[in-house]
Amino acid sequence: MHNKLIILGAGESGIGAALLAKQKGYDVFVSDAGIIAEKYLKELSENQIAFEQSGHDEELILSASEVIKSPGIPEKSAIVQKIRLNNISVISEIEFAYRYADGSKIIAITGSNGKSTTTALTYHICKTANQNCAMVGNIGFSFARQIAQDPKDLYIIEISSFQLDDIKSFRPDVAILTNITEDHLDRYQYKLENYVSSKFRIVENQRQSDVFIYNLDDEVSMKYITNYTINSIQAPITMRKELPQGAYLTNAKICLKWKSEEVEMNVSDFAVKGKHNLYNSMAASMAVTAIDIRKEKIREALQTFESLEHRMEKVATIKGVEFINDSKATNVNSTWFALESMTKPVILILGGVDKGNDYNLLKEMVSEKVKAIVCMGLDNIKIEDAFSEIIPLIVHTKSAEEATIMAFQIANKGEAVLLSPACASFDLFKNFEDRGNQFKVAVRNL
């Protein structure tokens, strides 16, 4: 029997870790301060895994030889601080799963924006090329669950900074850092450099044969990159110049250069549009090139990729008004990208839980593209302050339904209603998916 393993948090990552730990013969205990979802309770009892909910048994937790902490639990929580004081090893579910991923290849994607699309795109290319692979982490199943239930030869992992905070040996064969913008600063003492260091941990265990893909055009990444030791092969992406190795844009073509190979692809053939998606496509293409997937397959996959639910998802057009669900935009930069790709006048639905947002970043884009703002959230004072001078019409609502009805009343034929909130969803919704789904239901009921 192994030592006592305590898992804090019973969401997808906690339950995945519990299933894998049980399978590997650990003495496992799951503890959640809140209520555990029905489907997870069922799995715990079916697998005879001990657990508690609505609180933590401190004595029991502090008897652990190791703790797996779910990404949602902040470092400043009382129980985490006590665990640290007792010098008990704390790891993330990603780290735990990695111990049992021997022999598999890993492509890991992190960044503030674009990581879900880049992950989904990378997975789509690998599937198109008939790889035995799975997409895990922040998107889909947890990494640990996948290893426990259906191990693969290749894992494409979307990984958040919170998951990277508690790694020790995790080492991806290919690491992608899409970009870094101010996000989640509430979890990093409001210091951007703490958040940046967290993101760069994706390369800390990489070896000389591994690959690191990052964006040369991203100011924050480039400002800090020299602070870190990078042992892996660098294959950056850019739209500004030719590169000896990496991906770049030239005459509406993406050029991939890898070792002695060179591949060109026409941007006009790609299924997803918008400048930010070109970056995502370059990163994904570069990653799969590094694991030897053939260019025909990359081309085919980029032409057939369908964008993700809740990410610039077209819901319906009613009386000439187009409705777009971009509920996944949980920070200001995501919303900036959404607006950047819009060609019609926009009625923008904004708001939710503000994570220390700087709306000044949106001002220029909003004044250029937005006709009216519909706030959806419990506290919209910052939005009002930021945009009242440039947007004559700002309305306040308290539900997805109310926001949708108001936006529809304001919109004229040929305009678009865009839900791109720039905030987390936890004031009125369970998560961004719930927010997007409520919006879609409201649109269909118009």
Buried (B, 14 or more C-beta within 10 A) or exposed (E): EEEBBBBBBBBBBBBBBBBBBBBBEBBBBBBBBEEBBEEBBEBBEEBEBEBBBEEBEEEBBBBBEBBBBBBEBEBEBEBBEBBEEEEBEBBBBBBBBBBBBEEBBBBBBBBBBBBBBBBBBBBBBBBBBEBEBBBBBBBBBBBBBBBBEEBBEBBBBBBBBBBBBBBEEBBBBBBBBBBBBBBBBEBBEEEBEBBBBBBBBBBBBBEEEBBBBBBBBBEBBBEBBEEEEBEBBBBBBBBEEEBEBBBBBEEEBBBBBBEEEEBEBEBEEBBBEBEBBBBBBBBBBBBBBBBEBEBEBBBBBBEEBEBBEBBBBEBBEBEEBBBBBBBBBBBBBBBBBBBEBBEBBBBBBBBBBBBEBEBEBBBEBBEEBBBBBBBBBEEBEBBBEBBEEEBEEBBBBBEBBBBBBBBBEBBEEEBBBBBBBBBBBEBBBEBBBBBBBBBBEBBEEB
